[in-house]
């Protein structure tokens, strides 16, 4: 069971289904490279056939007929080694490698999102539990206030209006308590969804200011270079550019070396009138050929696909610019939210201190008849609102620090120094890159 924020993030990093699904997607993308490398390797095929054929020839004018049965079987082996394919294989390998790099950056971005969701879910539970506790205490306080007001009404110190006001505030407090309880249940449900277990005994979360850049300008510079979404977009541009070259290679001639070997067996049984004749024949053949294929015109499909891939390349470049703008907007927004949360905490703390002093004074004044029940209830509500605002600001302060670290692309296991081994996507890639055959995945499936 997670008790600290870092422990909760470790659990999310290990068990979050969204993150594990993206890791599986990255492993699937790794297979694009051996698929592309297969273009360098020979293709081997075998074939075999067999059967029987029967014929019967009647010659009435000559007074006899002939029946022939032929058993035939053959087997062959073909080996073709590509020598030149218009650099399609070379560019396909480069395209696959760019796709792998883009997939890794997408995985890092997903890790960031999951870790941020974990931090936000953790702080939401803390916030909602604290507000739930305040609302519950407020109900108890107002219930006691109503009891005291009723006693004072019975001795004639207050009017029916005062008891009605106390009853009204108590009913409103119970309604707010119900809302706080519902919010807490929702936060706990989201916590379980993201972290993987129910929250228990959560310790207060702390902002991570020491991991943040000193200025907004520095944050923008880091985000432009290091944010995984931005780097994934650039790798997507590289992959699209290689796709253009792959399709252009279909218009170039190709050269391959082809070897064939075969054996055929025939056994004929002829039975004309007056005798039987058997004939058995074995035929072996082998050849080595150089095959040159020159495309001249195939209906214009390749030309259309080249134009299409060029448009997709332009689209990927525009998307990379868009992602860069999104990173900038996220950094500026997160920086402003962090600065705003800091100011809100200072203001909320001052408000809590002032409202506490004011409430104490109003209660003393009410005891000597200088303040009404309404005054006491109003100041109690003001103090409660101030405490809720402080709790919310403290939560926002922590979440904003994680949001800024996410916006610059550094919300990861290494930066947070989480006690868990970082997932290394290169291990699976190295395991499958040069596999020539095999149906099992590296984990044995």
C-alpha positions in Angstrom: 0.0 0.0 0.0 1.4 3.4 -1.0 2.0 5.8 1.8 4.1 8.5 0.3 3.8 10.3 -3.0 7.0 8.7 -4.4 5.7 5.2 -3.4 2.5 5.9 -5.2 4.3 6.9 -8.3 6.5 3.8 -8.2 3.3 1.6 -8.0 1.8 3.5 -10.9 5.0 3.2 -13.0 5.0 -0.6 -12.5 1.3 -1.5 -12.8 -0.6 1.2 -14.7 -2.4 -0.5 -17.6 -2.1 2.5 -19.9 1.7 2.6 -19.5 2.1 -1.1 -19.9 0.0 -1.0 -23.1 2.3 1.7 -24.5 5.3 -0.4 -23.7 3.7 -3.3 -25.6 3.1 -0.9 -28.5 6.8 0.1 -28.4 7.9 -3.6 -28.5 5.6 -4.2 -31.5 7.2 -1.2 -33.3 10.6 -2.7 -32.7 9.6 -5.5 -35.1 9.5 -3.0 -38.0 13.3 -3.1 -38.2 13.8 -6.9 -38.7 10.9 -6.8 -41.1 12.7 -4.1 -43.1 16.1 -6.0 -42.8 14.4 -9.0 -44.4 14.9 -7.2 -47.7 18.6 -7.9 -47.6 18.1 -11.7 -46.9 17.5 -14.5 -49.3 14.1 -16.0 -50.0 13.9 -19.8 -50.1 11.0 -21.8 -51.3 10.3 -25.4 -52.0 7.6 -27.1 -54.1 6.5 -30.6 -54.8 3.7 -32.2 -56.8 2.6 -35.7 -57.8 -0.2 -37.5 -59.5 -1.5 -40.1 -62.0 -2.7 -39.7 -65.5 -4.5 -42.4 -67.5 -5.4 -42.6 -71.3 -7.2 -45.2 -73.4 -6.9 -45.2 -77.2 -9.2 -47.4 -79.3 -8.5 -48.1 -83.0 -11.5 -50.1 -84.3 -10.1 -50.1 -87.8 -7.0 -51.9 -86.6 -8.8 -54.1 -84.2 -7.0 -53.2 -80.9 -6.9 -50.6 -78.1 -4.1 -49.1 -75.9 -4.4 -48.1 -72.2 -1.6 -46.0 -70.7 -1.1 -45.0 -67.0 1.5 -42.5 -66.0 2.7 -41.8 -62.4 4.6 -38.5 -62.1 6.2 -36.7 -59.2 8.5 -33.7 -58.9 10.2 -31.6 -56.3 12.0 -28.3 -56.6 14.0 -25.7 -54.6 14.3 -22.0 -55.4 16.7 -19.5 -53.8 16.6 -15.8 -54.6 19.1 -13.3 -53.2 18.3 -9.6 -53.8 21.3 -7.7 -55.0 19.8 -4.2 -55.8 16.3 -2.9 -55.2 16.6 0.8 -55.8 17.7 1.4 -52.2 14.2 0.5 -51.0 15.5 -1.9 -48.3 18.1 0.6 -47.1 15.5 3.4 -46.8 12.9 1.0 -45.3 15.4 0.2 -42.5 16.0 3.9 -41.8 12.3 4.5 -41.8 11.7 1.7 -39.3 14.5 2.9 -37.1 13.0 6.4 -37.1 9.6 4.9 -36.2 11.2 3.0 -33.3 12.8 6.2 -32.0 9.4 8.0 -32.3 7.7 5.1 -30.4 10.3 5.4 -27.6 9.6 9.1 -27.3 5.9 8.4 -27.2 6.5 5.9 -24.4 8.4 8.5 -22.5 5.6 11.0 -23.0 3.1 8.4 -21.7 5.3 7.8 -18.7 5.2 11.5 -18.0 1.4 11.6 -18.3 0.9 8.6 -16.0 3.3 10.0 -13.4 1.6 13.3 -13.5 -1.9 11.7 -13.2 -0.5 9.7 -10.2 0.7 12.9 -8.5 -2.6 14.7 -9.2 -4.7 11.8 -8.0 -2.6 11.5 -4.8 -3.0 15.2 -4.0 -6.7 15.2 -4.9 -7.2 12.5 -2.3 -5.3 14.5 0.3 -7.2 17.7 -0.6 -10.6 16.1 -0.6 -10.0 14.2 2.7 -8.9 17.4 4.4 -12.0 19.2 3.1 -14.1 16.3 4.1 -12.7 16.4 7.6 -13.3 20.2 7.8 -16.9 19.8 6.6 -17.5 17.1 9.2 -16.1 19.2 12.0 -18.1 22.1 10.8 -21.3 20.0 11.1 -20.4 19.0 14.6 -19.6 22.6 15.5 -22.9 23.9 14.1 -24.8 21.1 15.8 -23.3 22.2 19.1 -24.1 25.8 18.1 -27.7 24.9 17.5 -28.0 23.1 20.8 -26.5 26.1 22.6 -28.8 28.5 20.8 -31.9 26.5 21.7 -30.9 26.5 25.3 -30.5 30.3 25.2 -33.8 30.6 23.5 -35.5 28.7 26.3 -34.2 31.2 28.8 -35.1 34.1 26.6 -31.7 35.3 25.7 -32.2 34.9 21.9 -35.2 34.9 19.6 -36.7 32.3 17.3 -34.9 34.0 14.4 -31.5 33.0 15.9 -32.5 29.3 16.3 -33.8 29.3 12.7 -30.5 30.8 11.5 -28.5 28.1 13.4 -30.7 25.4 11.9 -30.3 26.8 8.4 -26.5 26.9 8.7 -26.5 23.3 10.0 -28.6 22.1 7.1 -26.3 23.8 4.7 -23.2 22.4 6.4 -24.7 18.9 6.1 -25.3 19.4 2.4 -21.7 20.6 1.9 -20.5 17.6 3.9 -22.4 15.2 1.6 -20.7 16.9 -1.4 -17.3 16.6 0.2 -17.9 12.9 0.9 -18.9 12.3 -2.8 -15.8 14.2 -4.0 -13.6 12.1 -1.7 -15.1 8.9 -3.1 -14.5 10.0 -6.6 -10.9 11.0 -5.9 -10.3 7.6 -4.2 -11.7 5.8 -7.3 -9.5 7.8 -9.7 -6.5 7.0 -7.4 -7.2 3.3 -7.6 -7.5 3.6 -11.4 -4.2 5.4 -11.8 -2.1 3.9 -9.0 -3.6 0.4 -8.8 -4.6 0.3 -5.1 -6.8 2.1 -2.7 -5.3 5.0 -0.8 -4.4 4.5 2.8 -2.6 6.7 5.3 -1.2 9.2 2.7 1.6 11.4 3.8 1.5 15.1 2.8 2.9 15.7 -0.7 5.7 18.2 -1.2 6.4 20.5 -4.2 9.5 19.6 -6.3 10.9 23.1 -6.8 14.5 21.9 -6.6 14.0 20.0 -9.8 12.6 23.0 -11.7 14.4 25.5 -13.9 15.1 28.9 -12.4 13.2 31.0 -14.9 10.4 30.8 -17.5 12.9 31.4 -20.3 15.1 28.5 -19.1 12.0 26.3 -18.9 11.1 27.1 -22.5 14.6 26.3 -23.8 14.5 22.9 -22.0 11.0 22.1 -23.2 11.9 22.8 -26.9 14.8 20.4 -26.8 13.8 17.7 -24.3 10.1 17.2 -24.4 9.4 13.7 -25.7 6.3 14.8 -27.7 8.5 17.3 -29.6 11.2 14.7 -30.3 8.6 12.1 -31.4 7.2 14.6 -33.9 10.7 15.1 -35.4 11.3 11.4 -35.7 7.9 11.1 -37.4 9.2 13.7 -40.0 12.3 11.5 -40.6 10.1 8.4 -41.1 7.9 10.2 -43.6 10.9 11.4 -45.5 12.2 7.9 -45.8 8.8 6.7 -47.0 9.1 9.1 -49.9 12.4 7.5 -50.9 11.1 4.0 -50.4 8.2 4.6 -52.9 10.5 6.4 -55.3 12.7 3.2 -55.3 9.9 1.2 -56.8 10.5 3.1 -60.0 14.2 2.0 -60.1 15.4 -1.3 -61.6 16.1 -4.3 -59.4 18.6 -7.1 -59.7 18.6 -10.4 -58.0 20.4 -13.8 -58.2 18.1 -16.8 -58.5 19.0 -20.4 -58.1 16.7 -23.3 -59.0 17.1 -27.1 -58.5 14.5 -29.8 -59.3 14.0 -33.5 -59.9 11.1 -35.1 -61.8 10.2 -38.8 -61.8 7.8 -40.4 -64.4 6.7 -44.0 -64.6 4.5 -45.0 -67.6 2.6 -48.3 -67.9 1.3 -49.0 -71.4 -0.8 -52.0 -72.1 -1.6 -52.5 -75.8 -3.3 -55.7 -77.0 -0.8 -58.5 -76.8 1.7 -57.0 -74.3 2.7 -54.6 -71.5 5.4 -52.0 -71.7 6.9 -50.1 -68.6 8.9 -46.9 -69.0 10.5 -45.1 -66.0 12.3 -41.8 -66.4 14.2 -39.5 -63.9 15.0 -35.9 -64.8 17.2 -33.5 -62.7 17.8 -29.9 -63.4 19.6 -26.9 -61.9 20.1 -23.3 -62.9 21.6 -20.1 -61.6 20.2 -16.9 -63.1 20.7 -13.2 -62.8 17.3 -11.5 -62.9 17.0 -7.9 -63.9 13.6 -6.2 -63.6 13.0 -2.8 -65.1 9.7 -1.1 -64.4 8.5 0.9 -67.3 4.8 1.8 -66.6 2.4 0.1 -64.2 -0.6 2.4 -64.7 0.8 5.4 -62.7 0.1 4.0 -59.3 3.7 4.6 -58.0 3.7 8.2 -59.2 0.5 8.8 -57.2 1.9 7.2 -54.1 5.0 9.3 -54.3 2.9 12.5 -54.5 0.8 11.2 -51.6 3.9 10.5 -49.4 5.2 14.0 -50.1 2.0 15.5 -48.9 2.2 13.3 -45.7 5.7 14.5 -45.2 4.5 18.1 -45.3 1.8 17.2 -42.9 4.3 15.7 -40.4 6.4 18.9 -40.6 3.4 21.0 -39.8 2.5 18.7 -37.0 6.0 19.1 -35.5 5.6 22.8 -35.5 2.2 22.4 -33.9 3.7 20.2 -31.1 6.4 22.8 -30.5 3.7 25.4 -30.0 1.9 23.1 -27.7 5.0 22.6 -25.6 5.5 26.4 -25.3 1.9 26.9 -24.3 2.1 24.1 -21.7 5.3 25.6 -20.2 3.9 29.1 -20.0 0.7 27.8 -18.5 2.4 25.6 -15.9 4.7 28.4 -14.9 1.9 30.8 -14.4 -0.1 28.2 -12.5 2.9 27.6 -10.2 3.4 31.3 -9.5 -0.3 31.8 -8.9 -0.4 28.9 -6.5 2.5 30.3 -4.5 0.6 33.7 -4.2 -2.6 31.9 -3.3 -1.0 30.1 -0.4 0.4 33.3 1.1 -3.0 35.0 0.8 -4.9 32.0 2.1 -2.6 31.7 5.1 -3.1 35.3 6.0 -6.8 34.9 5.6 -6.9 31.9 7.9 -4.9 33.7 10.6 -7.1 36.8 10.3 -10.4 34.9 10.3 -9.3 32.9 13.3 -8.5 36.0 15.3 -11.8 37.6 14.2 -13.9 34.6 15.1 -12.4 34.4 18.5 -13.2 38.1 19.1 -16.7 37.8 17.8 -17.4 34.8 20.1 -16.2 36.8 23.1 -18.4 39.8 22.0 -21.4 37.5 21.6 -21.1 36.3 25.1 -21.5 39.8 26.4 -24.3 40.6 24.0 -22.4 42.8 21.6 -22.7 40.4 18.7 -25.6 38.3 17.3 -25.8 34.7 16.5 -25.7 35.6 12.8 -22.4 37.4 13.3 -20.9 34.3 14.9 -22.2 32.0 12.1 -20.9 34.3 9.4 -17.4 34.5 10.9 -17.4 30.7 11.3 -18.2 30.3 7.7 -15.6 32.8 6.7 -12.9 30.9 8.6 -14.1 27.6 7.1 -13.9 29.0 3.6 -10.4 30.3 4.3 -9.2 26.9 5.4 -10.7 25.2 2.4 -9.0 27.8 0.2 -5.7 27.2 1.9 -6.0 23.4 1.4 -6.9 23.9 -2.2 -3.9 26.2 -2.8 -1.5 23.8 -1.1 -2.7 21.1 -3.4 -2.5 23.3 -6.5 1.1 24.3 -5.4 2.3 20.7 -5.5 0.4 19.7 -8.6 1.6 22.8 -10.5 5.3 21.9 -9.7 4.7 18.5 -11.2 2.9 20.0 -14.2 5.9 22.3 -14.9 8.3 19.4 -14.8 6.0 17.5 -17.2 5.8 20.5 -19.5 9.6 20.7 -19.9 9.8 16.9 -20.5 11.6 15.9 -17.3 8.9 14.2 -15.3 10.5 10.7 -15.3 11.9 8.1 -13.0 15.5 9.3 -13.1 14.6 13.0 -12.4 12.3 12.1 -9.5 14.8 9.6 -8.2 12.1 7.0 -7.7 13.1 3.7 -6.2 12.4 1.6 -9.2 14.4 0.4 -12.2 13.6 2.5 -15.3 12.1 0.6 -18.2 14.7 0.3 -21.0 13.1 -0.1 -24.4 16.5 -0.8 -26.0 16.7 -4.3 -24.4 13.8 -5.7 -26.4 15.0 -3.9 -29.6 18.5 -5.5 -29.3 16.8 -8.9 -28.8 14.7 -8.9 -32.0 16.7 -6.7 -34.4 18.8 -9.5 -35.9 16.4 -12.4 -35.5 16.2 -14.4 -38.7 13.4 -16.7 -37.6 11.4 -17.8 -34.5 7.8 -17.4 -33.5 8.4 -16.8 -29.7 8.8 -13.3 -28.3 11.8 -12.7 -26.1 9.7 -13.2 -23.0 8.8 -16.7 -24.1 5.3 -16.1 -25.5 
